[in-house]
Amino acid sequence: MRSYFDLIRQYGNSDLLPMHMPGHKRKAGFLGGFGRCDVTETVGTEDLHHPGAFLREAMAEAAALRGSDETYFLVNGSTAGILSAVTAAADPGDSLLLARNCHKSALNAVTIHRLNPVWIVPGKISPLRVDGGVDPADVEAALTKDASIKAALIVSPTYEGVVSDVAAIAEIVHRHNIPLIVDAAHGAHFPFSDGFPADPLRCGADIVIESLHKTLPSLTQTAALHLRGSMIPRDRLRFALQAFQSSSPSHLLLASAVECFRIMETDGARQTERFLRSLTELRNAVKGLGECVLLDKDSAAMTAYDTSKIVLGFRGYSGGALHQALRRDFRVEIEMSAPGYIVAMTTLYDSDEDLFRFGSALKKLRRALPFRGERAFPAVTAELPEKVMLPAEALIRKKETVPLKEAEGRIAGETIYLYPPGSPLAAAGERIGPELISVIRRCEERGFTVRGAEKGRLSVLRDERA
Ligand SMILES: Cc1ncc(COP(=O)(O)O)c(C=O)c1O
């Protein structure tokens, strides 16, 4: 069968005069020729929102591969999938059970639909103070206490690779007759090897959302939403998917999503096996380094761990210092640095040489660090702030900005978060406490950008009568 990419390339190279979008007209000079295949809905191409035979079949093949009832390609990232899943699962005004380390798109969905977020706070894994998994007992307790909760959303795996007990959580939420949405944006590779944790879809989740672009060979913004069972109304989900995505989905992105599943179906297992061998060597080399802490499946606060994430800290050094030294001295650019650790992402497209080079850099890193003695930055573990009003209510109130030192006791006017990973330190509508102010101050001093706080000032509600 021809690939969707062949199809758009054929159109791109044809002599048809394009009196239509896109505006760059696929001229050779545009983006060095890269725009050649950026075509629109035209001869042979299809509309994602009303798919023809090709895309319907490609999504059905992806569904068969992934074991879903339906799979939808996404061109607006997992972000669109999360917004759509919440739209389909909860009615305006409902309560949504939400892990506090959720992505900002989940909180945006809460705001758009005037939902009441009921938070579950994952424990921390020492000594790096990484977020642990969601405890099924917390889910049980929350659902028993609050019958107004209409759906649950957890992140598994997390940015750092921590996996929750999705099977146990799915059993609990289904017993309470509500659906489970799993944000598996960082876990699209799980189904392709037993060397990775279990696929959340097979563990019983109703919707699983995966960013193809994060851990599989696919262009940025490509993602997939997998649906199983009958708890989510499909017409609402389809409505939301077209509402939260462009009406002109990029065909390059669609071709990439199609190709991604084809690659994984035909060669994914073999490539992953090779990758896992090299990855194990890399992890063993790093584990042997003194003063280094490498996150692994050795904590009760997680059910499984995705070893393709290299999450590590060196005693006495901030994640920022490690990040800079890797870039400056070894020409290695990692995914992100948190105050106390770094996150590097590896995938099956890393060659053995790439992983060896990264391992060598980590071995030499300690000696390249500029100075000793800096205390590891305390993790951002402020208490869960008091919820004064719904995020949707805070959105429409009048706001002002005040210096950090004057923000204590005020109500956050917008969500305050570190990006990445984009989980809320305080959601809009929550009361700002002294601990949060000190966390923000220390993050800013260390060069981290805190969204929702600018140059030492915070957005707070002007009229605070709730
Ligand atoms: C946990 C989590 N969920 C969802 C997303 C959104 O994914 P995307 O960038 O594909 O929209 C991210 C992005 O970093 C994330 O970290």
The ligand as a MOL file (V3000), in Angstrom:
LIG
                    3D

  0  0  0     0  0            999 V3000
M  V30 BEGIN CTAB
M  V30 COUNTS 16 16 0 0 0
M  V30 BEGIN ATOM
M  V30 1 C 2.2520 15.1250 30.7510 0
M  V30 2 C 1.9880 15.8630 29.4640 0
M  V30 3 N 0.7750 15.7890 28.9140 0
M  V30 4 C 0.4830 16.4270 27.7580 0
M  V30 5 C 1.4110 17.1900 27.1250 0
M  V30 6 C 1.0340 17.8990 25.8590 0
M  V30 7 O 1.5940 17.2200 24.7580 0
M  V30 8 P 1.7140 17.8770 23.3190 0
M  V30 9 O 2.9670 18.6770 23.3380 0
M  V30 10 O 1.8110 16.6930 22.3850 0
M  V30 11 O 0.5250 18.6990 23.0750 0
M  V30 12 C 2.7010 17.3150 27.6690 0
M  V30 13 C 3.7080 18.1600 26.9920 0
M  V30 14 O 4.8210 18.2920 27.3560 0
M  V30 15 C 3.0020 16.6340 28.8820 0
M  V30 16 O 4.2080 16.7290 29.4510 0
M  V30 END ATOM
M  V30 BEGIN BOND
M  V30 1 1 1 2
M  V30 2 1 2 3
M  V30 3 2 2 15
M  V30 4 2 3 4
M  V30 5 1 4 5
M  V30 6 1 5 6
M  V30 7 2 5 12
M  V30 8 1 6 7
M  V30 9 1 7 8
M  V30 10 2 8 9
M  V30 11 1 8 10
M  V30 12 1 8 11
M  V30 13 1 12 13
M  V30 14 1 12 15
M  V30 15 2 13 14
M  V30 16 1 15 16
M  V30 END BOND
M  V30 END CTAB
M  END
